[in-house]
Amino acid sequence: MTSPPYSDRVPGPSQTVPEDTTRRRFYLSIIYGLWGFMSLALSIPAFVYLLFPPKVRKQSEWVEAGDVSKLAVGEPVEMVFRENRVDGWKVASEKENAWVVKLSDQNIVAFGPQCTHLGCAYHWDDGKREFQCPCHSSVFSVDGNVVSGPAPRPLDRYEAKIQNGKLLLGALRESGAKNA
């Protein structure tokens, strides 16, 4: 009996090749190492995002709405201003508006732009000297109180203060119930 050609290259029962030196084991360790590295590289930002919430940015609660010197006493003016809103990681600048009435040089009232009935936008009627909601016929006086209509309470008000001739608006506060 003759032995097959190249028999000295194929390990037999008496010849063993150490497992840690095979080509297959080397390639598998490279592949698993790359998988582990990629998994780690992708999971670190995910864990940081999930475990460490964004820092609360302490922003000024007061937003500049406009110049007070241009307002006439007793005449409502619609002022448009920009307000930054923070939603998690996202900061959005939104356009807001308020109806502002100058009662005296140091006393200003700023009303929210929605009717207290269903949140419709209302407007100032110069001829009748009242705020009117065109959707459901609510009517409000110049001081924000309900004159007629289905509105359940006076207009909501912004916190307002004057600083260096500028009107600063704070949070919008819901007004109390209508007095019967």
Residue pairs with C-beta under 8 A, 6 or more apart in sequence:
11 17
19 25
53 88
54 88
54 89
56 86
57 86
57 91
59 84
59 86
61 170
61 171
62 161
62 168
62 169
62 170
63 81
63 82
63 83
63 96
63 168
63 169
63 170
64 81
64 166
64 167
64 168
65 79
65 81
65 98
65 100
65 110
65 166
65 167
65 168
65 169
66 79
66 81
66 100
66 166
66 167
67 165
67 166
67 167
68 102
68 108
68 162
68 165
68 166
68 167
69 165
71 77
71 100
71 102
71 108
72 102
73 102
73 103
73 104
74 101
74 102
74 103
74 142
75 101
75 102
76 99
76 100
76 101
76 124
76 131
76 142
77 99
77 100
77 101
78 97
78 98
78 99
78 100
78 113
78 124
79 97
79 98
79 99
79 100
79 110
79 167
80 95
80 96
80 97
81 95
81 96
81 97
81 98
81 169
82 93
82 94
82 95
82 96
83 93
83 94
83 96
84 91
84 92
84 93
84 94
85 91
85 92
85 93
85 94
96 113
97 113
98 110
98 111
98 112
98 113
98 158
98 169
99 110
99 111
99 113
99 124
99 131
99 155
100 108
100 109
100 110
100 111
100 160
100 167
101 108
101 109
101 110
101 111
101 142
101 143
102 108
103 109
106 162
108 160
108 162
108 167
109 143
109 144
109 157
109 160
110 157
110 158
110 160
110 167
110 169
111 131
111 144
111 155
111 156
111 157
111 158
112 155
112 156
112 157
112 158
112 172
113 121
113 122
114 120
114 121
114 122
114 156
115 121
115 122
115 133
115 135
115 136
115 138
115 151
115 155
116 138
116 146
116 151
116 152
116 153
116 154
116 155
116 156
116 175
117 133
117 135
117 136
117 138
117 149
117 150
117 151
117 152
118 135
118 136
120 133
120 134
120 135
120 136
121 133
122 131
122 132
122 133
122 134
122 138
122 140
123 131
123 132
123 134
124 130
124 131
124 132
125 131
125 132
129 142
130 139
130 140
130 141
130 142
130 147
131 139
131 140
131 141
131 142
131 144
131 155
132 138
132 139
132 140
133 139
133 140
133 149
133 151
136 149
136 150
136 151
137 148
137 149
137 150
138 146
138 148
138 149
138 150
138 151
139 146
139 147
139 148
139 149
140 146
140 147
140 151
140 154
140 155
141 147
144 154
144 155
144 157
144 175
145 154
145 178
146 152
146 153
146 154
146 178
151 178
152 177
152 178
153 174
153 175
153 176
153 177
153 178
154 175
154 176
154 178
155 175
156 172
156 173
156 174
156 175
157 172
157 173
157 175
158 169
158 170
158 171
158 172
158 173
159 169
159 170
159 171
159 173
160 167
160 168
160 169
160 170
161 167
161 168
161 170
162 168
